[in-house]
Amino acid sequence: MNFTLIVCTYMRPIALLTLLKSVSQQSLFPNEILIIDGSTNNETESVLKINHFQNLNYYKVPPEHRGLTKQRNYGISRVQKDTDVICFLDDDIVLTDTYFENLLETYVTFPDALGVGGFIVDEANFFEYVGENYKPTLKEFYFDGWKQKDGSRFVMRKIFGLDSDCPPGFSSLYSHGRSVGFLPPSGKVYEVEQLMGGVSSFKKAVFETFQFSTYFEGYGLYEDADFTIRVAKTGKLYLNTNAKLYHYHDASGRPNKFQYGKMVVRNGCYVWRTKNPNPMLNAKIKWHAITLLLTLIRYSNAFSSDKKKEAFSEALGRTAGWFSLLYNKPK
């Protein structure tokens, strides 16, 4: 099947170049690569003029199309007509050599798939296979025969009865689920309702009905959760743990910690209402309780972590975001 790779980038020319070099080593190469650049300088364009890659088309978007969701929609509208699958990668990703081969094979094995996600290897480093009959402790997360040490935020949620009641990749009616990053390196394909946008793919036909929401401006935190939850209401999404890649989380182009904390709460509320537009009282109480608990944990990190200033700034942003819901809910 023909497939297009879309990479939306912003002020990360070196990270983008590293990604494209890993794409050039693929056992299955894209029929088309679209670089959608929202940078405010010409460094990315200059790097691509010096370094040539097969089937690559570069677009420098005008200011009104800057921002992750706008750039994705901009790229989708320029995909070749004979494309079957559109793949998305963040610009700070590095692929293993068989990433696209394994990703596209999933559509053959599961012909009902509307979308398929890749597996971030560095998020699964701490998993240990322990078998089917293992009984995890309070401080452990266990799924499908694999365990890992659970983070303090999830341990606290367990203590207060606020842990997710869904498997990884699914969002509960009170949201705050465990992401696909909690799926183990089992070599299996798992059905999910959420994919990480920067390591995802979808049948082109999906975009005849759906677009990425422009509610998520700029950095676009949780835009992928919103999009994939909407798509999953109409069909199947899968994650293939054999479609492996690495995500190096380049710090450039990210919002400051106060704005990030505010986005966590407000964008999180938006995604919650995408999944559950008319929540019952119990779901409302749990969503707010988890939101406030996670905010308190970030305040505590201001005393216990190495990045005290960043933790405190993010906690303030989360607090401002929560209070803003009282008079200005996201729509």
Secondary structure as a PSIPRED ss2 file (coil, helix, strand):
# PSIPRED VFORMAT (PSIPRED V4.0)

   1 M C   1.000  0.000  0.000
   2 N C   1.000  0.000  0.000
   3 F E   0.000  0.000  1.000
   4 T E   0.000  0.000  1.000
   5 L E   0.000  0.000  1.000
   6 I E   0.000  0.000  1.000
   7 V E   0.000  0.000  1.000
   8 C E   0.000  0.000  1.000
   9 T E   0.000  0.000  1.000
  10 Y C   1.000  0.000  0.000
  11 M C   1.000  0.000  0.000
  12 R C   1.000  0.000  0.000
  13 P H   0.000  1.000  0.000
  14 I H   0.000  1.000  0.000
  15 A H   0.000  1.000  0.000
  16 L H   0.000  1.000  0.000
  17 L H   0.000  1.000  0.000
  18 T H   0.000  1.000  0.000
  19 L H   0.000  1.000  0.000
  20 L H   0.000  1.000  0.000
  21 K H   0.000  1.000  0.000
  22 S H   0.000  1.000  0.000
  23 V H   0.000  1.000  0.000
  24 S C   1.000  0.000  0.000
  25 Q C   1.000  0.000  0.000
  26 Q C   1.000  0.000  0.000
  27 S C   1.000  0.000  0.000
  28 L C   1.000  0.000  0.000
  29 F C   1.000  0.000  0.000
  30 P C   1.000  0.000  0.000
  31 N C   1.000  0.000  0.000
  32 E E   0.000  0.000  1.000
  33 I E   0.000  0.000  1.000
  34 L E   0.000  0.000  1.000
  35 I E   0.000  0.000  1.000
  36 I E   0.000  0.000  1.000
  37 D E   0.000  0.000  1.000
  38 G C   1.000  0.000  0.000
  39 S C   1.000  0.000  0.000
  40 T C   1.000  0.000  0.000
  41 N C   1.000  0.000  0.000
  42 N C   1.000  0.000  0.000
  43 E H   0.000  1.000  0.000
  44 T H   0.000  1.000  0.000
  45 E H   0.000  1.000  0.000
  46 S H   0.000  1.000  0.000
  47 V H   0.000  1.000  0.000
  48 L H   0.000  1.000  0.000
  49 K H   0.000  1.000  0.000
  50 I H   0.000  1.000  0.000
  51 N C   1.000  0.000  0.000
  52 H C   1.000  0.000  0.000
  53 F C   1.000  0.000  0.000
  54 Q C   1.000  0.000  0.000
  55 N C   1.000  0.000  0.000
  56 L E   0.000  0.000  1.000
  57 N E   0.000  0.000  1.000
  58 Y E   0.000  0.000  1.000
  59 Y E   0.000  0.000  1.000
  60 K E   0.000  0.000  1.000
  61 V C   1.000  0.000  0.000
  62 P C   1.000  0.000  0.000
  63 P H   0.000  1.000  0.000
  64 E H   0.000  1.000  0.000
  65 H H   0.000  1.000  0.000
  66 R C   1.000  0.000  0.000
  67 G C   1.000  0.000  0.000
  68 L H   0.000  1.000  0.000
  69 T H   0.000  1.000  0.000
  70 K H   0.000  1.000  0.000
  71 Q H   0.000  1.000  0.000
  72 R H   0.000  1.000  0.000
  73 N H   0.000  1.000  0.000
  74 Y H   0.000  1.000  0.000
  75 G H   0.000  1.000  0.000
  76 I H   0.000  1.000  0.000
  77 S C   1.000  0.000  0.000
  78 R C   1.000  0.000  0.000
  79 V C   1.000  0.000  0.000
  80 Q C   1.000  0.000  0.000
  81 K C   1.000  0.000  0.000
  82 D C   1.000  0.000  0.000
  83 T C   1.000  0.000  0.000
  84 D C   1.000  0.000  0.000
  85 V E   0.000  0.000  1.000
  86 I E   0.000  0.000  1.000
  87 C E   0.000  0.000  1.000
  88 F E   0.000  0.000  1.000
  89 L E   0.000  0.000  1.000
  90 D C   1.000  0.000  0.000
  91 D C   1.000  0.000  0.000
  92 D C   1.000  0.000  0.000
  93 I E   0.000  0.000  1.000
  94 V E   0.000  0.000  1.000
  95 L E   0.000  0.000  1.000
  96 T C   1.000  0.000  0.000
  97 D C   1.000  0.000  0.000
  98 T C   1.000  0.000  0.000
  99 Y H   0.000  1.000  0.000
 100 F H   0.000  1.000  0.000
 101 E H   0.000  1.000  0.000
 102 N H   0.000  1.000  0.000
 103 L H   0.000  1.000  0.000
 104 L H   0.000  1.000  0.000
 105 E H   0.000  1.000  0.000
 106 T H   0.000  1.000  0.000
 107 Y H   0.000  1.000  0.000
 108 V H   0.000  1.000  0.000
 109 T H   0.000  1.000  0.000
 110 F C   1.000  0.000  0.000
 111 P C   1.000  0.000  0.000
 112 D C   1.000  0.000  0.000
 113 A E   0.000  0.000  1.000
 114 L E   0.000  0.000  1.000
 115 G E   0.000  0.000  1.000
 116 V E   0.000  0.000  1.000
 117 G E   0.000  0.000  1.000
 118 G E   0.000  0.000  1.000
 119 F E   0.000  0.000  1.000
 120 I E   0.000  0.000  1.000
 121 V H   0.000  1.000  0.000
 122 D H   0.000  1.000  0.000
 123 E H   0.000  1.000  0.000
 124 A C   1.000  0.000  0.000
 125 N C   1.000  0.000  0.000
 126 F C   1.000  0.000  0.000
 127 F C   1.000  0.000  0.000
 128 E E   0.000  0.000  1.000
 129 Y E   0.000  0.000  1.000
 130 V C   1.000  0.000  0.000
 131 G C   1.000  0.000  0.000
 132 E C   1.000  0.000  0.000
 133 N C   1.000  0.000  0.000
 134 Y C   1.000  0.000  0.000
 135 K C   1.000  0.000  0.000
 136 P C   1.000  0.000  0.000
 137 T C   1.000  0.000  0.000
 138 L C   1.000  0.000  0.000
 139 K C   1.000  0.000  0.000
 140 E E   0.000  0.000  1.000
 141 F E   0.000  0.000  1.000
 142 Y E   0.000  0.000  1.000
 143 F E   0.000  0.000  1.000
 144 D C   1.000  0.000  0.000
 145 G C   1.000  0.000  0.000
 146 W E   0.000  0.000  1.000
 147 K E   0.000  0.000  1.000
 148 Q E   0.000  0.000  1.000
 149 K E   0.000  0.000  1.000
 150 D C   1.000  0.000  0.000
 151 G C   1.000  0.000  0.000
 152 S H   0.000  1.000  0.000
 153 R H   0.000  1.000  0.000
 154 F H   0.000  1.000  0.000
 155 V H   0.000  1.000  0.000
 156 M H   0.000  1.000  0.000
 157 R H   0.000  1.000  0.000
 158 K H   0.000  1.000  0.000
 159 I H   0.000  1.000  0.000
 160 F C   1.000  0.000  0.000
 161 G C   1.000  0.000  0.000
 162 L C   1.000  0.000  0.000
 163 D C   1.000  0.000  0.000
 164 S C   1.000  0.000  0.000
 165 D C   1.000  0.000  0.000
 166 C C   1.000  0.000  0.000
 167 P C   1.000  0.000  0.000
 168 P C   1.000  0.000  0.000
 169 G C   1.000  0.000  0.000
 170 F C   1.000  0.000  0.000
 171 S C   1.000  0.000  0.000
 172 S C   1.000  0.000  0.000
 173 L C   1.000  0.000  0.000
 174 Y C   1.000  0.000  0.000
 175 S C   1.000  0.000  0.000
 176 H C   1.000  0.000  0.000
 177 G C   1.000  0.000  0.000
 178 R C   1.000  0.000  0.000
 179 S C   1.000  0.000  0.000
 180 V H   0.000  1.000  0.000
 181 G H   0.000  1.000  0.000
 182 F H   0.000  1.000  0.000
 183 L C   1.000  0.000  0.000
 184 P C   1.000  0.000  0.000
 185 P C   1.000  0.000  0.000
 186 S C   1.000  0.000  0.000
 187 G C   1.000  0.000  0.000
 188 K C   1.000  0.000  0.000
 189 V E   0.000  0.000  1.000
 190 Y E   0.000  0.000  1.000
 191 E E   0.000  0.000  1.000
 192 V E   0.000  0.000  1.000
 193 E C   1.000  0.000  0.000
 194 Q C   1.000  0.000  0.000
 195 L C   1.000  0.000  0.000
 196 M C   1.000  0.000  0.000
 197 G C   1.000  0.000  0.000
 198 G C   1.000  0.000  0.000
 199 V E   0.000  0.000  1.000
 200 S E   0.000  0.000  1.000
 201 S E   0.000  0.000  1.000
 202 F E   0.000  0.000  1.000
 203 K E   0.000  0.000  1.000
 204 K H   0.000  1.000  0.000
 205 A H   0.000  1.000  0.000
 206 V H   0.000  1.000  0.000
 207 F H   0.000  1.000  0.000
 208 E H   0.000  1.000  0.000
 209 T C   1.000  0.000  0.000
 210 F C   1.000  0.000  0.000
 211 Q C   1.000  0.000  0.000
 212 F C   1.000  0.000  0.000
 213 S C   1.000  0.000  0.000
 214 T C   1.000  0.000  0.000
 215 Y C   1.000  0.000  0.000
 216 F C   1.000  0.000  0.000
 217 E C   1.000  0.000  0.000
 218 G C   1.000  0.000  0.000
 219 Y C   1.000  0.000  0.000
 220 G C   1.000  0.000  0.000
 221 L C   1.000  0.000  0.000
 222 Y C   1.000  0.000  0.000
 223 E H   0.000  1.000  0.000
 224 D H   0.000  1.000  0.000
 225 A H   0.000  1.000  0.000
 226 D H   0.000  1.000  0.000
 227 F H   0.000  1.000  0.000
 228 T H   0.000  1.000  0.000
 229 I H   0.000  1.000  0.000
 230 R H   0.000  1.000  0.000
 231 V H   0.000  1.000  0.000
 232 A H   0.000  1.000  0.000
 233 K C   1.000  0.000  0.000
 234 T C   1.000  0.000  0.000
 235 G C   1.000  0.000  0.000
 236 K E   0.000  0.000  1.000
 237 L E   0.000  0.000  1.000
 238 Y E   0.000  0.000  1.000
 239 L E   0.000  0.000  1.000
 240 N E   0.000  0.000  1.000
 241 T E   0.000  0.000  1.000
 242 N E   0.000  0.000  1.000
 243 A E   0.000  0.000  1.000
 244 K E   0.000  0.000  1.000
 245 L E   0.000  0.000  1.000
 246 Y E   0.000  0.000  1.000
 247 H E   0.000  0.000  1.000
 248 Y C   1.000  0.000  0.000
 249 H C   1.000  0.000  0.000
 250 D C   1.000  0.000  0.000
 251 A C   1.000  0.000  0.000
 252 S C   1.000  0.000  0.000
 253 G C   1.000  0.000  0.000
 254 R C   1.000  0.000  0.000
 255 P C   1.000  0.000  0.000
 256 N C   1.000  0.000  0.000
 257 K H   0.000  1.000  0.000
 258 F H   0.000  1.000  0.000
 259 Q H   0.000  1.000  0.000
 260 Y H   0.000  1.000  0.000
 261 G H   0.000  1.000  0.000
 262 K H   0.000  1.000  0.000
 263 M H   0.000  1.000  0.000
 264 V H   0.000  1.000  0.000
 265 V H   0.000  1.000  0.000
 266 R H   0.000  1.000  0.000
 267 N H   0.000  1.000  0.000
 268 G H   0.000  1.000  0.000
 269 C H   0.000  1.000  0.000
 270 Y H   0.000  1.000  0.000
 271 V H   0.000  1.000  0.000
 272 W H   0.000  1.000  0.000
 273 R H   0.000  1.000  0.000
 274 T H   0.000  1.000  0.000
 275 K H   0.000  1.000  0.000
 276 N C   1.000  0.000  0.000
 277 P C   1.000  0.000  0.000
 278 N C   1.000  0.000  0.000
 279 P C   1.000  0.000  0.000
 280 M C   1.000  0.000  0.000
 281 L H   0.000  1.000  0.000
 282 N H   0.000  1.000  0.000
 283 A H   0.000  1.000  0.000
 284 K H   0.000  1.000  0.000
 285 I H   0.000  1.000  0.000
 286 K H   0.000  1.000  0.000
 287 W H   0.000  1.000  0.000
 288 H H   0.000  1.000  0.000
 289 A H   0.000  1.000  0.000
 290 I H   0.000  1.000  0.000
 291 T H   0.000  1.000  0.000
 292 L H   0.000  1.000  0.000
 293 L H   0.000  1.000  0.000
 294 L H   0.000  1.000  0.000
 295 T H   0.000  1.000  0.000
 296 L H   0.000  1.000  0.000
 297 I H   0.000  1.000  0.000
 298 R H   0.000  1.000  0.000
 299 Y H   0.000  1.000  0.000
 300 S H   0.000  1.000  0.000
 301 N H   0.000  1.000  0.000
 302 A H   0.000  1.000  0.000
 303 F H   0.000  1.000  0.000
 304 S H   0.000  1.000  0.000
 305 S C   1.000  0.000  0.000
 306 D C   1.000  0.000  0.000
 307 K C   1.000  0.000  0.000
 308 K H   0.000  1.000  0.000
 309 K H   0.000  1.000  0.000
 310 E H   0.000  1.000  0.000
 311 A H   0.000  1.000  0.000
 312 F H   0.000  1.000  0.000
 313 S H   0.000  1.000  0.000
 314 E H   0.000  1.000  0.000
 315 A H   0.000  1.000  0.000
 316 L H   0.000  1.000  0.000
 317 G H   0.000  1.000  0.000
 318 R H   0.000  1.000  0.000
 319 T H   0.000  1.000  0.000
 320 A H   0.000  1.000  0.000
 321 G H   0.000  1.000  0.000
 322 W H   0.000  1.000  0.000
 323 F H   0.000  1.000  0.000
 324 S H   0.000  1.000  0.000
 325 L C   1.000  0.000  0.000
 326 L C   1.000  0.000  0.000
 327 Y C   1.000  0.000  0.000
 328 N C   1.000  0.000  0.000
 329 K C   1.000  0.000  0.000
 330 P C   1.000  0.000  0.000
 331 K C   1.000  0.000  0.000
